[in-house]
Amino acid sequence: MRVGLMGATGMVGTEMLRILDERSFPVSELRAYASARSEGRRLPFAGGEVVCEVLRPGCFDGLDLVIVDVDDPLSLEWSPQAVASHAQVIDKSSAFRMDPDVPLVVAEVNPEDMRNMPKGIASCPNCTTMIPVTALAPLHRAARIDRMVVSTYQSVSGAGQVGLRELDSQWTKLDGRSEELRHSGAQPGFLVQGEVWDKPIAGNVIPLAGSVKEQGYTSEEWKMVHESRKILHDDAIRCTVTCVRVPVYVGHAVSANVRFHRPVTKAEVVELLRDAPGVLLVDDGDGYPTPQEAAGIDPVLVGRVREDPSEPGSIDLWITGDNLRKGAALNGVQMAELLL
């Protein structure tokens, strides 16, 4: 396939290039698009290099596939132009996710949705949605989810390079000052508002990921609600979410309390997840996978499977995955493989 990649120099874009190479995706031609400041930059790919170019009229001519990893306004402007150039589009932004004519796909969950792309576009879910849905889908098929109470623990890489730099900078300021931090009754003066978050992220957690929307819920929280329903083809799923940013570099984690339309036991959940595609079960009674263990690998990890003593028939789960890999780049490549 002749492939274009929009946003090639970003964290997900560079991961996408690695995964295309790792999985031997059949690329006969690759065009990399980036901002004007990166024009001419050379990126390693498949033992060679690809030179970044900027978006311009006609830049998609001759391509079979365009993978999009840019902000919503750019995607809204350029994805339809790629389709008009007779390319199929896999969009990683949120621009088209809730469009009824655009499938929202997790490769292991609803691959059949890729068969119907009326607008020539298929969307990837938000990384915070994709990681738990990969594990919850087999359970939903077996017992149908009634209600979920979800708390997320999202790494700073979800905010891009600026998030990583901000955490690095603040950790440096904290180094050697743990005593001052322990005994400070107020906010330490050496940690001030950053570029990304209005409160320090190092040594802290911020229970506000995304921008505040209706009813006081954030954009990240509403994405989980709406995207999960669309992926699982069930608008009746009730879901409440709290998204929290934590001082972790890579890897999102999710705590989910799930009630089903019939009682479910831990033994049944373990059996369903043991061979579920895209899932690695880590639960021998007290197994607890961490984001560090999930970083750099394909599957999402599931542990701490428990029956809820306060709500018999409900289940508690801990799910973690690499937000840059499975939560973004890998799923995009898997969707491209489905198109093949």
Contacts in CASP RR format, 6 or more apart in sequence:
PFRMAT RR
TARGET T0000
AUTHOR 0000-0000-0000
METHOD contacts of the structure
MODEL  1
MRVGLMGATGMVGTEMLRILDERSFPVSELRAYASARSEGRRLPFAGGEV
VCEVLRPGCFDGLDLVIVDVDDPLSLEWSPQAVASHAQVIDKSSAFRMDP
DVPLVVAEVNPEDMRNMPKGIASCPNCTTMIPVTALAPLHRAARIDRMVV
STYQSVSGAGQVGLRELDSQWTKLDGRSEELRHSGAQPGFLVQGEVWDKP
IAGNVIPLAGSVKEQGYTSEEWKMVHESRKILHDDAIRCTVTCVRVPVYV
GHAVSANVRFHRPVTKAEVVELLRDAPGVLLVDDGDGYPTPQEAAGIDPV
LVGRVREDPSEPGSIDLWITGDNLRKGAALNGVQMAELLL
1 25 0 8 1.000
1 26 0 8 1.000
1 27 0 8 1.000
1 28 0 8 1.000
1 64 0 8 1.000
1 65 0 8 1.000
1 336 0 8 1.000
1 340 0 8 1.000
2 27 0 8 1.000
2 28 0 8 1.000
2 29 0 8 1.000
2 30 0 8 1.000
2 31 0 8 1.000
2 62 0 8 1.000
2 63 0 8 1.000
2 64 0 8 1.000
2 65 0 8 1.000
3 20 0 8 1.000
3 25 0 8 1.000
3 27 0 8 1.000
3 29 0 8 1.000
3 30 0 8 1.000
3 31 0 8 1.000
3 63 0 8 1.000
3 64 0 8 1.000
3 65 0 8 1.000
3 66 0 8 1.000
3 67 0 8 1.000
3 336 0 8 1.000
4 30 0 8 1.000
4 31 0 8 1.000
4 32 0 8 1.000
4 33 0 8 1.000
4 60 0 8 1.000
4 63 0 8 1.000
4 65 0 8 1.000
4 66 0 8 1.000
4 67 0 8 1.000
4 87 0 8 1.000
5 13 0 8 1.000
5 16 0 8 1.000
5 17 0 8 1.000
5 30 0 8 1.000
5 31 0 8 1.000
5 32 0 8 1.000
5 33 0 8 1.000
5 66 0 8 1.000
5 67 0 8 1.000
5 69 0 8 1.000
6 33 0 8 1.000
6 55 0 8 1.000
6 66 0 8 1.000
6 67 0 8 1.000
6 68 0 8 1.000
6 69 0 8 1.000
6 70 0 8 1.000
6 74 0 8 1.000
6 75 0 8 1.000
6 78 0 8 1.000
7 13 0 8 1.000
7 32 0 8 1.000
7 33 0 8 1.000
7 34 0 8 1.000
7 68 0 8 1.000
7 69 0 8 1.000
7 70 0 8 1.000
8 14 0 8 1.000
8 16 0 8 1.000
8 17 0 8 1.000
8 32 0 8 1.000
8 33 0 8 1.000
8 34 0 8 1.000
8 43 0 8 1.000
8 50 0 8 1.000
8 52 0 8 1.000
9 32 0 8 1.000
9 34 0 8 1.000
9 35 0 8 1.000
9 38 0 8 1.000
9 41 0 8 1.000
9 43 0 8 1.000
9 52 0 8 1.000
10 34 0 8 1.000
10 69 0 8 1.000
10 160 0 8 1.000
10 161 0 8 1.000
11 157 0 8 1.000
11 160 0 8 1.000
11 161 0 8 1.000
11 324 0 8 1.000
12 69 0 8 1.000
12 92 0 8 1.000
12 324 0 8 1.000
12 328 0 8 1.000
12 329 0 8 1.000
13 69 0 8 1.000
13 329 0 8 1.000
14 43 0 8 1.000
15 324 0 8 1.000
15 325 0 8 1.000
15 328 0 8 1.000
15 329 0 8 1.000
16 67 0 8 1.000
16 69 0 8 1.000
16 329 0 8 1.000
16 332 0 8 1.000
16 333 0 8 1.000
17 32 0 8 1.000
17 43 0 8 1.000
17 44 0 8 1.000
17 45 0 8 1.000
17 50 0 8 1.000
18 329 0 8 1.000
19 325 0 8 1.000
19 329 0 8 1.000
19 330 0 8 1.000
19 333 0 8 1.000
20 27 0 8 1.000
20 30 0 8 1.000
20 45 0 8 1.000
20 46 0 8 1.000
20 333 0 8 1.000
21 45 0 8 1.000
21 46 0 8 1.000
21 47 0 8 1.000
23 333 0 8 1.000
23 337 0 8 1.000
25 333 0 8 1.000
25 336 0 8 1.000
25 337 0 8 1.000
26 340 0 8 1.000
27 46 0 8 1.000
29 63 0 8 1.000
30 45 0 8 1.000
30 50 0 8 1.000
31 50 0 8 1.000
31 53 0 8 1.000
31 59 0 8 1.000
31 63 0 8 1.000
32 43 0 8 1.000
32 45 0 8 1.000
32 50 0 8 1.000
32 51 0 8 1.000
32 52 0 8 1.000
32 53 0 8 1.000
33 52 0 8 1.000
33 53 0 8 1.000
33 54 0 8 1.000
33 55 0 8 1.000
33 59 0 8 1.000
34 41 0 8 1.000
34 52 0 8 1.000
34 53 0 8 1.000
34 54 0 8 1.000
35 54 0 8 1.000
36 54 0 8 1.000
38 52 0 8 1.000
39 52 0 8 1.000
39 53 0 8 1.000
39 54 0 8 1.000
40 51 0 8 1.000
40 52 0 8 1.000
40 53 0 8 1.000
41 51 0 8 1.000
41 52 0 8 1.000
42 49 0 8 1.000
42 50 0 8 1.000
42 51 0 8 1.000
42 52 0 8 1.000
43 49 0 8 1.000
43 50 0 8 1.000
43 51 0 8 1.000
43 52 0 8 1.000
53 59 0 8 1.000
55 74 0 8 1.000
55 78 0 8 1.000
57 81 0 8 1.000
58 81 0 8 1.000
58 85 0 8 1.000
60 66 0 8 1.000
60 81 0 8 1.000
60 82 0 8 1.000
60 85 0 8 1.000
60 87 0 8 1.000
61 85 0 8 1.000
62 85 0 8 1.000
62 86 0 8 1.000
62 87 0 8 1.000
63 82 0 8 1.000
63 85 0 8 1.000
63 87 0 8 1.000
64 87 0 8 1.000
64 88 0 8 1.000
65 87 0 8 1.000
65 88 0 8 1.000
65 89 0 8 1.000
65 90 0 8 1.000
65 336 0 8 1.000
65 339 0 8 1.000
66 79 0 8 1.000
66 82 0 8 1.000
66 87 0 8 1.000
66 88 0 8 1.000
66 89 0 8 1.000
66 90 0 8 1.000
67 89 0 8 1.000
67 90 0 8 1.000
67 92 0 8 1.000
67 332 0 8 1.000
67 336 0 8 1.000
68 75 0 8 1.000
68 78 0 8 1.000
68 79 0 8 1.000
68 82 0 8 1.000
68 89 0 8 1.000
68 90 0 8 1.000
68 91 0 8 1.000
68 92 0 8 1.000
68 93 0 8 1.000
69 92 0 8 1.000
69 93 0 8 1.000
69 328 0 8 1.000
70 78 0 8 1.000
70 93 0 8 1.000
71 93 0 8 1.000
72 93 0 8 1.000
72 94 0 8 1.000
72 95 0 8 1.000
73 95 0 8 1.000
74 93 0 8 1.000
75 91 0 8 1.000
75 93 0 8 1.000
75 95 0 8 1.000
75 96 0 8 1.000
76 95 0 8 1.000
79 89 0 8 1.000
79 91 0 8 1.000
79 95 0 8 1.000
79 96 0 8 1.000
79 121 0 8 1.000
80 119 0 8 1.000
82 89 0 8 1.000
83 89 0 8 1.000
83 119 0 8 1.000
83 120 0 8 1.000
83 121 0 8 1.000
88 117 0 8 1.000
88 120 0 8 1.000
88 121 0 8 1.000
88 122 0 8 1.000
88 339 0 8 1.000
89 120 0 8 1.000
89 121 0 8 1.000
89 122 0 8 1.000
90 121 0 8 1.000
90 122 0 8 1.000
90 123 0 8 1.000
90 124 0 8 1.000
90 332 0 8 1.000
90 335 0 8 1.000
90 336 0 8 1.000
90 339 0 8 1.000
91 102 0 8 1.000
91 121 0 8 1.000
91 122 0 8 1.000
91 123 0 8 1.000
91 124 0 8 1.000
92 123 0 8 1.000
92 124 0 8 1.000
92 328 0 8 1.000
92 332 0 8 1.000
93 123 0 8 1.000
94 123 0 8 1.000
94 126 0 8 1.000
94 223 0 8 1.000
95 123 0 8 1.000
96 102 0 8 1.000
96 119 0 8 1.000
96 121 0 8 1.000
96 123 0 8 1.000
97 104 0 8 1.000
97 123 0 8 1.000
97 125 0 8 1.000
97 126 0 8 1.000
97 223 0 8 1.000
97 227 0 8 1.000
97 230 0 8 1.000
98 104 0 8 1.000
98 226 0 8 1.000
98 227 0 8 1.000
98 230 0 8 1.000
99 119 0 8 1.000
99 121 0 8 1.000
99 123 0 8 1.000
101 118 0 8 1.000
101 119 0 8 1.000
102 117 0 8 1.000
102 118 0 8 1.000
102 119 0 8 1.000
102 121 0 8 1.000
102 122 0 8 1.000
102 123 0 8 1.000
103 110 0 8 1.000
103 113 0 8 1.000
103 114 0 8 1.000
103 116 0 8 1.000
103 117 0 8 1.000
103 122 0 8 1.000
103 123 0 8 1.000
104 113 0 8 1.000
104 122 0 8 1.000
104 123 0 8 1.000
104 124 0 8 1.000
104 125 0 8 1.000
104 227 0 8 1.000
104 230 0 8 1.000
104 231 0 8 1.000
105 111 0 8 1.000
105 113 0 8 1.000
105 114 0 8 1.000
105 122 0 8 1.000
105 123 0 8 1.000
105 124 0 8 1.000
105 125 0 8 1.000
105 231 0 8 1.000
105 331 0 8 1.000
105 335 0 8 1.000
105 338 0 8 1.000
106 125 0 8 1.000
106 130 0 8 1.000
106 133 0 8 1.000
106 134 0 8 1.000
106 137 0 8 1.000
106 231 0 8 1.000
106 331 0 8 1.000
107 331 0 8 1.000
107 332 0 8 1.000
107 334 0 8 1.000
107 335 0 8 1.000
107 337 0 8 1.000
107 338 0 8 1.000
108 134 0 8 1.000
108 137 0 8 1.000
108 276 0 8 1.000
108 277 0 8 1.000
108 278 0 8 1.000
108 279 0 8 1.000
108 334 0 8 1.000
109 133 0 8 1.000
109 134 0 8 1.000
109 137 0 8 1.000
109 231 0 8 1.000
109 232 0 8 1.000
110 137 0 8 1.000
110 231 0 8 1.000
110 232 0 8 1.000
110 233 0 8 1.000
111 338 0 8 1.000
113 122 0 8 1.000
114 122 0 8 1.000
114 335 0 8 1.000
114 338 0 8 1.000
114 339 0 8 1.000
122 335 0 8 1.000
124 130 0 8 1.000
124 327 0 8 1.000
124 328 0 8 1.000
124 331 0 8 1.000
124 332 0 8 1.000
124 335 0 8 1.000
125 133 0 8 1.000
125 223 0 8 1.000
125 227 0 8 1.000
125 231 0 8 1.000
125 331 0 8 1.000
126 220 0 8 1.000
126 223 0 8 1.000
126 224 0 8 1.000
126 227 0 8 1.000
127 158 0 8 1.000
127 252 0 8 1.000
127 323 0 8 1.000
127 324 0 8 1.000
127 327 0 8 1.000
127 328 0 8 1.000
128 152 0 8 1.000
128 154 0 8 1.000
128 209 0 8 1.000
128 220 0 8 1.000
128 223 0 8 1.000
128 224 0 8 1.000
128 243 0 8 1.000
128 252 0 8 1.000
128 254 0 8 1.000
128 323 0 8 1.000
129 223 0 8 1.000
129 224 0 8 1.000
129 227 0 8 1.000
129 228 0 8 1.000
129 231 0 8 1.000
130 326 0 8 1.000
130 327 0 8 1.000
130 328 0 8 1.000
130 331 0 8 1.000
131 252 0 8 1.000
131 254 0 8 1.000
131 300 0 8 1.000
131 319 0 8 1.000
131 320 0 8 1.000
131 321 0 8 1.000
131 323 0 8 1.000
131 326 0 8 1.000
131 327 0 8 1.000
132 150 0 8 1.000
132 224 0 8 1.000
132 228 0 8 1.000
132 254 0 8 1.000
132 256 0 8 1.000
132 300 0 8 1.000
132 319 0 8 1.000
133 227 0 8 1.000
133 228 0 8 1.000
133 231 0 8 1.000
133 232 0 8 1.000
134 276 0 8 1.000
134 278 0 8 1.000
134 279 0 8 1.000
134 300 0 8 1.000
134 326 0 8 1.000
135 273 0 8 1.000
135 276 0 8 1.000
135 279 0 8 1.000
135 300 0 8 1.000
135 302 0 8 1.000
135 317 0 8 1.000
135 319 0 8 1.000
136 145 0 8 1.000
136 148 0 8 1.000
136 228 0 8 1.000
136 232 0 8 1.000
136 256 0 8 1.000
136 258 0 8 1.000
136 317 0 8 1.000
137 231 0 8 1.000
137 232 0 8 1.000
137 276 0 8 1.000
138 272 0 8 1.000
138 273 0 8 1.000
138 276 0 8 1.000
138 279 0 8 1.000
139 145 0 8 1.000
139 258 0 8 1.000
139 260 0 8 1.000
139 264 0 8 1.000
139 269 0 8 1.000
139 272 0 8 1.000
139 273 0 8 1.000
139 315 0 8 1.000
140 232 0 8 1.000
140 234 0 8 1.000
140 237 0 8 1.000
142 264 0 8 1.000
142 268 0 8 1.000
142 272 0 8 1.000
143 260 0 8 1.000
143 261 0 8 1.000
143 262 0 8 1.000
143 264 0 8 1.000
143 268 0 8 1.000
144 234 0 8 1.000
144 260 0 8 1.000
144 261 0 8 1.000
144 262 0 8 1.000
145 232 0 8 1.000
145 234 0 8 1.000
145 237 0 8 1.000
145 258 0 8 1.000
145 259 0 8 1.000
145 260 0 8 1.000
145 261 0 8 1.000
146 237 0 8 1.000
146 238 0 8 1.000
146 259 0 8 1.000
146 260 0 8 1.000
146 261 0 8 1.000
147 237 0 8 1.000
147 238 0 8 1.000
147 239 0 8 1.000
147 258 0 8 1.000
147 259 0 8 1.000
148 228 0 8 1.000
148 237 0 8 1.000
148 238 0 8 1.000
148 239 0 8 1.000
148 240 0 8 1.000
148 256 0 8 1.000
148 257 0 8 1.000
148 258 0 8 1.000
148 259 0 8 1.000
149 239 0 8 1.000
149 240 0 8 1.000
149 256 0 8 1.000
149 257 0 8 1.000
150 224 0 8 1.000
150 239 0 8 1.000
150 240 0 8 1.000
150 241 0 8 1.000
150 242 0 8 1.000
150 254 0 8 1.000
150 255 0 8 1.000
150 256 0 8 1.000
150 257 0 8 1.000
151 241 0 8 1.000
151 242 0 8 1.000
151 243 0 8 1.000
151 244 0 8 1.000
151 254 0 8 1.000
151 255 0 8 1.000
152 209 0 8 1.000
152 220 0 8 1.000
152 224 0 8 1.000
152 241 0 8 1.000
152 242 0 8 1.000
152 243 0 8 1.000
152 244 0 8 1.000
152 252 0 8 1.000
152 253 0 8 1.000
152 254 0 8 1.000
152 255 0 8 1.000
153 205 0 8 1.000
153 244 0 8 1.000
153 246 0 8 1.000
153 248 0 8 1.000
153 252 0 8 1.000
153 253 0 8 1.000
153 254 0 8 1.000
153 255 0 8 1.000
153 291 0 8 1.000
154 209 0 8 1.000
154 220 0 8 1.000
154 243 0 8 1.000
154 244 0 8 1.000
154 245 0 8 1.000
154 246 0 8 1.000
154 251 0 8 1.000
154 252 0 8 1.000
154 323 0 8 1.000
155 245 0 8 1.000
155 246 0 8 1.000
155 248 0 8 1.000
155 249 0 8 1.000
155 250 0 8 1.000
155 251 0 8 1.000
155 252 0 8 1.000
155 291 0 8 1.000
155 323 0 8 1.000
156 163 0 8 1.000
156 164 0 8 1.000
156 166 0 8 1.000
156 167 0 8 1.000
156 196 0 8 1.000
156 201 0 8 1.000
156 245 0 8 1.000
156 246 0 8 1.000
156 247 0 8 1.000
156 248 0 8 1.000
156 249 0 8 1.000
157 163 0 8 1.000
157 164 0 8 1.000
157 249 0 8 1.000
157 250 0 8 1.000
157 251 0 8 1.000
157 323 0 8 1.000
157 324 0 8 1.000
158 252 0 8 1.000
158 323 0 8 1.000
158 324 0 8 1.000
159 196 0 8 1.000
159 245 0 8 1.000
162 195 0 8 1.000
162 196 0 8 1.000
163 196 0 8 1.000
163 201 0 8 1.000
164 249 0 8 1.000
166 194 0 8 1.000
166 195 0 8 1.000
166 196 0 8 1.000
166 197 0 8 1.000
166 201 0 8 1.000
167 201 0 8 1.000
167 202 0 8 1.000
167 247 0 8 1.000
167 249 0 8 1.000
170 191 0 8 1.000
170 200 0 8 1.000
170 201 0 8 1.000
170 202 0 8 1.000
170 203 0 8 1.000
171 202 0 8 1.000
171 247 0 8 1.000
173 190 0 8 1.000
173 191 0 8 1.000
173 202 0 8 1.000
174 181 0 8 1.000
174 190 0 8 1.000
174 191 0 8 1.000
174 202 0 8 1.000
174 203 0 8 1.000
177 188 0 8 1.000
177 190 0 8 1.000
180 188 0 8 1.000
180 190 0 8 1.000
181 188 0 8 1.000
181 203 0 8 1.000
187 200 0 8 1.000
188 200 0 8 1.000
191 200 0 8 1.000
191 202 0 8 1.000
192 200 0 8 1.000
193 199 0 8 1.000
194 200 0 8 1.000
197 206 0 8 1.000
197 245 0 8 1.000
199 206 0 8 1.000
201 245 0 8 1.000
201 247 0 8 1.000
202 247 0 8 1.000
203 247 0 8 1.000
204 247 0 8 1.000
205 244 0 8 1.000
205 245 0 8 1.000
205 246 0 8 1.000
205 247 0 8 1.000
206 244 0 8 1.000
206 245 0 8 1.000
206 246 0 8 1.000
207 242 0 8 1.000
207 243 0 8 1.000
207 244 0 8 1.000
208 218 0 8 1.000
208 243 0 8 1.000
208 245 0 8 1.000
209 218 0 8 1.000
209 220 0 8 1.000
209 221 0 8 1.000
209 243 0 8 1.000
209 244 0 8 1.000
209 245 0 8 1.000
210 218 0 8 1.000
210 219 0 8 1.000
210 220 0 8 1.000
210 243 0 8 1.000
211 218 0 8 1.000
211 219 0 8 1.000
212 218 0 8 1.000
213 219 0 8 1.000
213 222 0 8 1.000
214 222 0 8 1.000
217 225 0 8 1.000
217 241 0 8 1.000
218 243 0 8 1.000
220 241 0 8 1.000
220 243 0 8 1.000
221 241 0 8 1.000
221 242 0 8 1.000
221 243 0 8 1.000
224 239 0 8 1.000
224 241 0 8 1.000
224 243 0 8 1.000
225 239 0 8 1.000
225 240 0 8 1.000
225 241 0 8 1.000
228 237 0 8 1.000
228 239 0 8 1.000
229 235 0 8 1.000
229 236 0 8 1.000
229 237 0 8 1.000
229 239 0 8 1.000
248 291 0 8 1.000
250 291 0 8 1.000
250 295 0 8 1.000
250 296 0 8 1.000
250 322 0 8 1.000
250 323 0 8 1.000
250 324 0 8 1.000
251 291 0 8 1.000
251 294 0 8 1.000
251 295 0 8 1.000
251 320 0 8 1.000
251 321 0 8 1.000
251 322 0 8 1.000
251 323 0 8 1.000
251 324 0 8 1.000
252 291 0 8 1.000
252 320 0 8 1.000
252 321 0 8 1.000
252 323 0 8 1.000
252 327 0 8 1.000
253 290 0 8 1.000
253 291 0 8 1.000
253 318 0 8 1.000
253 319 0 8 1.000
253 320 0 8 1.000
253 321 0 8 1.000
254 317 0 8 1.000
254 318 0 8 1.000
254 319 0 8 1.000
254 320 0 8 1.000
255 316 0 8 1.000
255 317 0 8 1.000
255 318 0 8 1.000
256 316 0 8 1.000
256 317 0 8 1.000
256 318 0 8 1.000
256 319 0 8 1.000
257 308 0 8 1.000
257 311 0 8 1.000
257 314 0 8 1.000
257 315 0 8 1.000
257 316 0 8 1.000
258 314 0 8 1.000
258 315 0 8 1.000
258 316 0 8 1.000
258 317 0 8 1.000
259 311 0 8 1.000
259 313 0 8 1.000
259 314 0 8 1.000
260 313 0 8 1.000
260 314 0 8 1.000
260 315 0 8 1.000
263 312 0 8 1.000
263 313 0 8 1.000
264 313 0 8 1.000
264 314 0 8 1.000
264 315 0 8 1.000
265 307 0 8 1.000
265 313 0 8 1.000
266 305 0 8 1.000
266 306 0 8 1.000
266 307 0 8 1.000
266 315 0 8 1.000
269 305 0 8 1.000
269 315 0 8 1.000
269 317 0 8 1.000
270 281 0 8 1.000
270 283 0 8 1.000
270 305 0 8 1.000
273 279 0 8 1.000
273 281 0 8 1.000
273 302 0 8 1.000
273 305 0 8 1.000
274 281 0 8 1.000
278 298 0 8 1.000
278 299 0 8 1.000
278 300 0 8 1.000
278 326 0 8 1.000
279 299 0 8 1.000
279 300 0 8 1.000
279 301 0 8 1.000
279 302 0 8 1.000
280 289 0 8 1.000
280 297 0 8 1.000
280 299 0 8 1.000
280 300 0 8 1.000
280 301 0 8 1.000
280 302 0 8 1.000
281 302 0 8 1.000
281 303 0 8 1.000
281 305 0 8 1.000
282 288 0 8 1.000
282 289 0 8 1.000
282 293 0 8 1.000
282 301 0 8 1.000
282 302 0 8 1.000
282 303 0 8 1.000
283 302 0 8 1.000
283 303 0 8 1.000
283 304 0 8 1.000
283 305 0 8 1.000
286 304 0 8 1.000
287 303 0 8 1.000
287 304 0 8 1.000
288 303 0 8 1.000
288 304 0 8 1.000
288 318 0 8 1.000
289 301 0 8 1.000
289 302 0 8 1.000
289 303 0 8 1.000
289 318 0 8 1.000
289 320 0 8 1.000
290 320 0 8 1.000
291 320 0 8 1.000
291 321 0 8 1.000
291 322 0 8 1.000
293 301 0 8 1.000
293 320 0 8 1.000
294 300 0 8 1.000
294 301 0 8 1.000
294 320 0 8 1.000
294 321 0 8 1.000
294 322 0 8 1.000
295 321 0 8 1.000
295 322 0 8 1.000
295 325 0 8 1.000
296 322 0 8 1.000
296 325 0 8 1.000
297 322 0 8 1.000
297 325 0 8 1.000
298 325 0 8 1.000
298 326 0 8 1.000
298 330 0 8 1.000
299 321 0 8 1.000
299 326 0 8 1.000
300 319 0 8 1.000
300 320 0 8 1.000
300 321 0 8 1.000
300 326 0 8 1.000
301 319 0 8 1.000
301 320 0 8 1.000
301 321 0 8 1.000
302 317 0 8 1.000
302 318 0 8 1.000
302 319 0 8 1.000
303 317 0 8 1.000
303 318 0 8 1.000
303 319 0 8 1.000
304 316 0 8 1.000
304 317 0 8 1.000
304 318 0 8 1.000
305 315 0 8 1.000
305 316 0 8 1.000
305 317 0 8 1.000
306 315 0 8 1.000
306 316 0 8 1.000
307 313 0 8 1.000
307 314 0 8 1.000
307 315 0 8 1.000
307 316 0 8 1.000
308 314 0 8 1.000
308 315 0 8 1.000
308 316 0 8 1.000
321 327 0 8 1.000
END
